[in-house]
Amino acid sequence: MAKTFKYNSLYRCTVIVWMALKFIIKIYFFSFRNKIWDKKTVEQWDNMLCDMAREYRDKAEKLGGILIKLGQFLSTRTDFMPDVFIKELDDLVDRVPPMPYEDAVATMEEEWGTKIATHLIAFEKKAVASASIGDVYRAMLTDGSEVAIKVRRNRIDEIFHKDFVALRMVFWILKVFTTFGKKADLNALYKELVLVMNRELDYEQELEFGEYFYNRYKNDANIRIPKYKNELCTEKVLVMEWIEGAKITDVEFMRRHRIDRERTTKILFDHYIDQFLNPGKFHADPHAGNILIQKNGTIAILDFGMVGEIKVEDTKQFKLLVQGFIIDNYDIVLSALDKMNFILPNADKKKLKRVIKETVDMYSDGSMKNIDSKVMNQLSEDISLIMKDQPIQLPADYAYLLRAVSIVIGILFAIYPEMDIKKWAVPKIKTWFGRKSLLESVSKQYAKNLTEPVLSYPRALLSFLESGEQDRKWDKEKHHVQLKHQFYLLLEVLSFMMVVIAIGISIWGFIGSMKLMAIIGLIVLGIFIFLLNLIFISHFRLIRKARAQVLD
């Protein structure tokens, strides 16, 4: 059925919107049923989220289009997506069947304006890689050079733009009927999503990114970026040199070819830390399939469809962020986060400042002296908790950056578990920061701190003690009431829609002399009018109770 209606806007929209509504209703009912969150409840919650993520993944693999890319995009959003959901989506690689060989040939001939035999003497019919946007084929040019040809799927841009309409509806539902809509800037998130997806559809943009990285690292003998055949590249077709190699995590391949794993790890570390620290573009999809190790130990980097950018101003603010942590001044930390557009307008900055400080204090007792993959994972989880609990929303480039850093660290430890990441990172960060600028900025800040009134500290302590447990309890109750309010609102809209549909069915039955249809319509109408009144009464009681609590 999905194949039959693949290009049908109504079908795709219905599937996407209904899946979102179903997930929201499940979450609401779970929250109402479970007032006490003990270990068993958390386990049930995680299982429910896993089931939802698997359902999403199944739908994405069947429908293709934007659902796959959306899943990959959401897997980068550690600022608001649950960890168990991310883990399921992170496994959502582009596992879609390849397009028909004839479609690929037709696209190439249309883009080149000639038969493929004009440029190719060999073309393998079976795709070597298949993705939601395009497939990759191995071929040979008339000059005898082997190439990889990436061909965009037929009508994929049409599918994406139809799915954008459905996503707009989903985002509206989230904004109106969930508390998440108040925590996150959904309009900005939607714009970022559309921008990212449209950029990935444009192979000419990917060509530009590929050439950028080729020119940036062409003099690095340890790194190889494929060279593109510009004359054959178009908006829908990319042609680049073919590179042989094994996945970077294939330790057995390295052992057979006597490749030094520690040296390989260090080369990869240096390559990516250069991108993560310095202004410029960075490879945002560095999974093991896009990083190859060749027999001679050279590392090849492939696929530049997902690319982020670190601007000069970003680097400046990030240095201030590091400075704030070093001198234990969290006003600087919050100011830098604010200027980097991390903090939403409705954020409680005092609370956020306290949470960040408490988290840093946890790691200042020596637990960071021996950094390994477990400590890095724990730190990543703690940072994710802060971002989920507080009004923090990462701009798309930063979300991609954090995901890329996380993937690269995982790959590095997979290749060489004995790696001392602190030993390699500290000299790089010192060079990046600049010893002189660090000393100057720290000295100036300490001088400024000396002029601050001493009484500010007792006041801050008093404020914290006064807010204490009472505020935390009130925040929890307020959140629960808000959750119920949003749920009742959603049920009211759904019930009203069913009333309208039932009226339509009844009228249709009477006009068409279909008594059974008319009777069914009237029964459904009666049921949902009753439910609508019941929900209205419950909702009214909730609002009256909440107002009474506020007055008390």
Secondary structure, DSSP 8 states (H G I E B T S, - for coil): -TTTTTT-HHHHHHHHHHHHHHHHHHHHHHHHH-SS--HHHHHHHHHHHHHHHHHHHHHHHHH-THHHHHHHHHTT-TTTS-HHHHHHHHT---------HHHHHHHHHHHHTS-GGGTEEEE-SS-SEE-SSEEEEEEEETTS-EEEEEEE-TTHHHHHHHHHHHHHHHHHHHHHHSTHHHHS-HHHHHHHHHHHHHHHH-HHHHHHHHHHHHHHHTT-TTEE---B-GGG--SSEEEEE----EETT-HHHHHHTT--HHHHHHHHHHHHHHHHHSSEEEES---GGGEEE-TTS-EEE---SSEEEE-HHHHHHHHHHHHHHHTT-HHHHHHHHHHTT-B-TT--HHHHHHHHHHHHHHTTTTTTSS--HHHHHHHHHHHHHHHHHTTB---HHHHHHHHHHHHHHHHHHHH-TT--HHHHHHHHHHHHH-HHHHHHHHHHHHHHHHTS-TTHHHHHHHHHHHHHHHHHHHHHHHHHHHHHHHHHHHHHHHHHHHHHHHHHHHHHHHHTT-HHHHHHHHHHHHHHHHHHHHHHHHHHHHHHHHHHHHH-
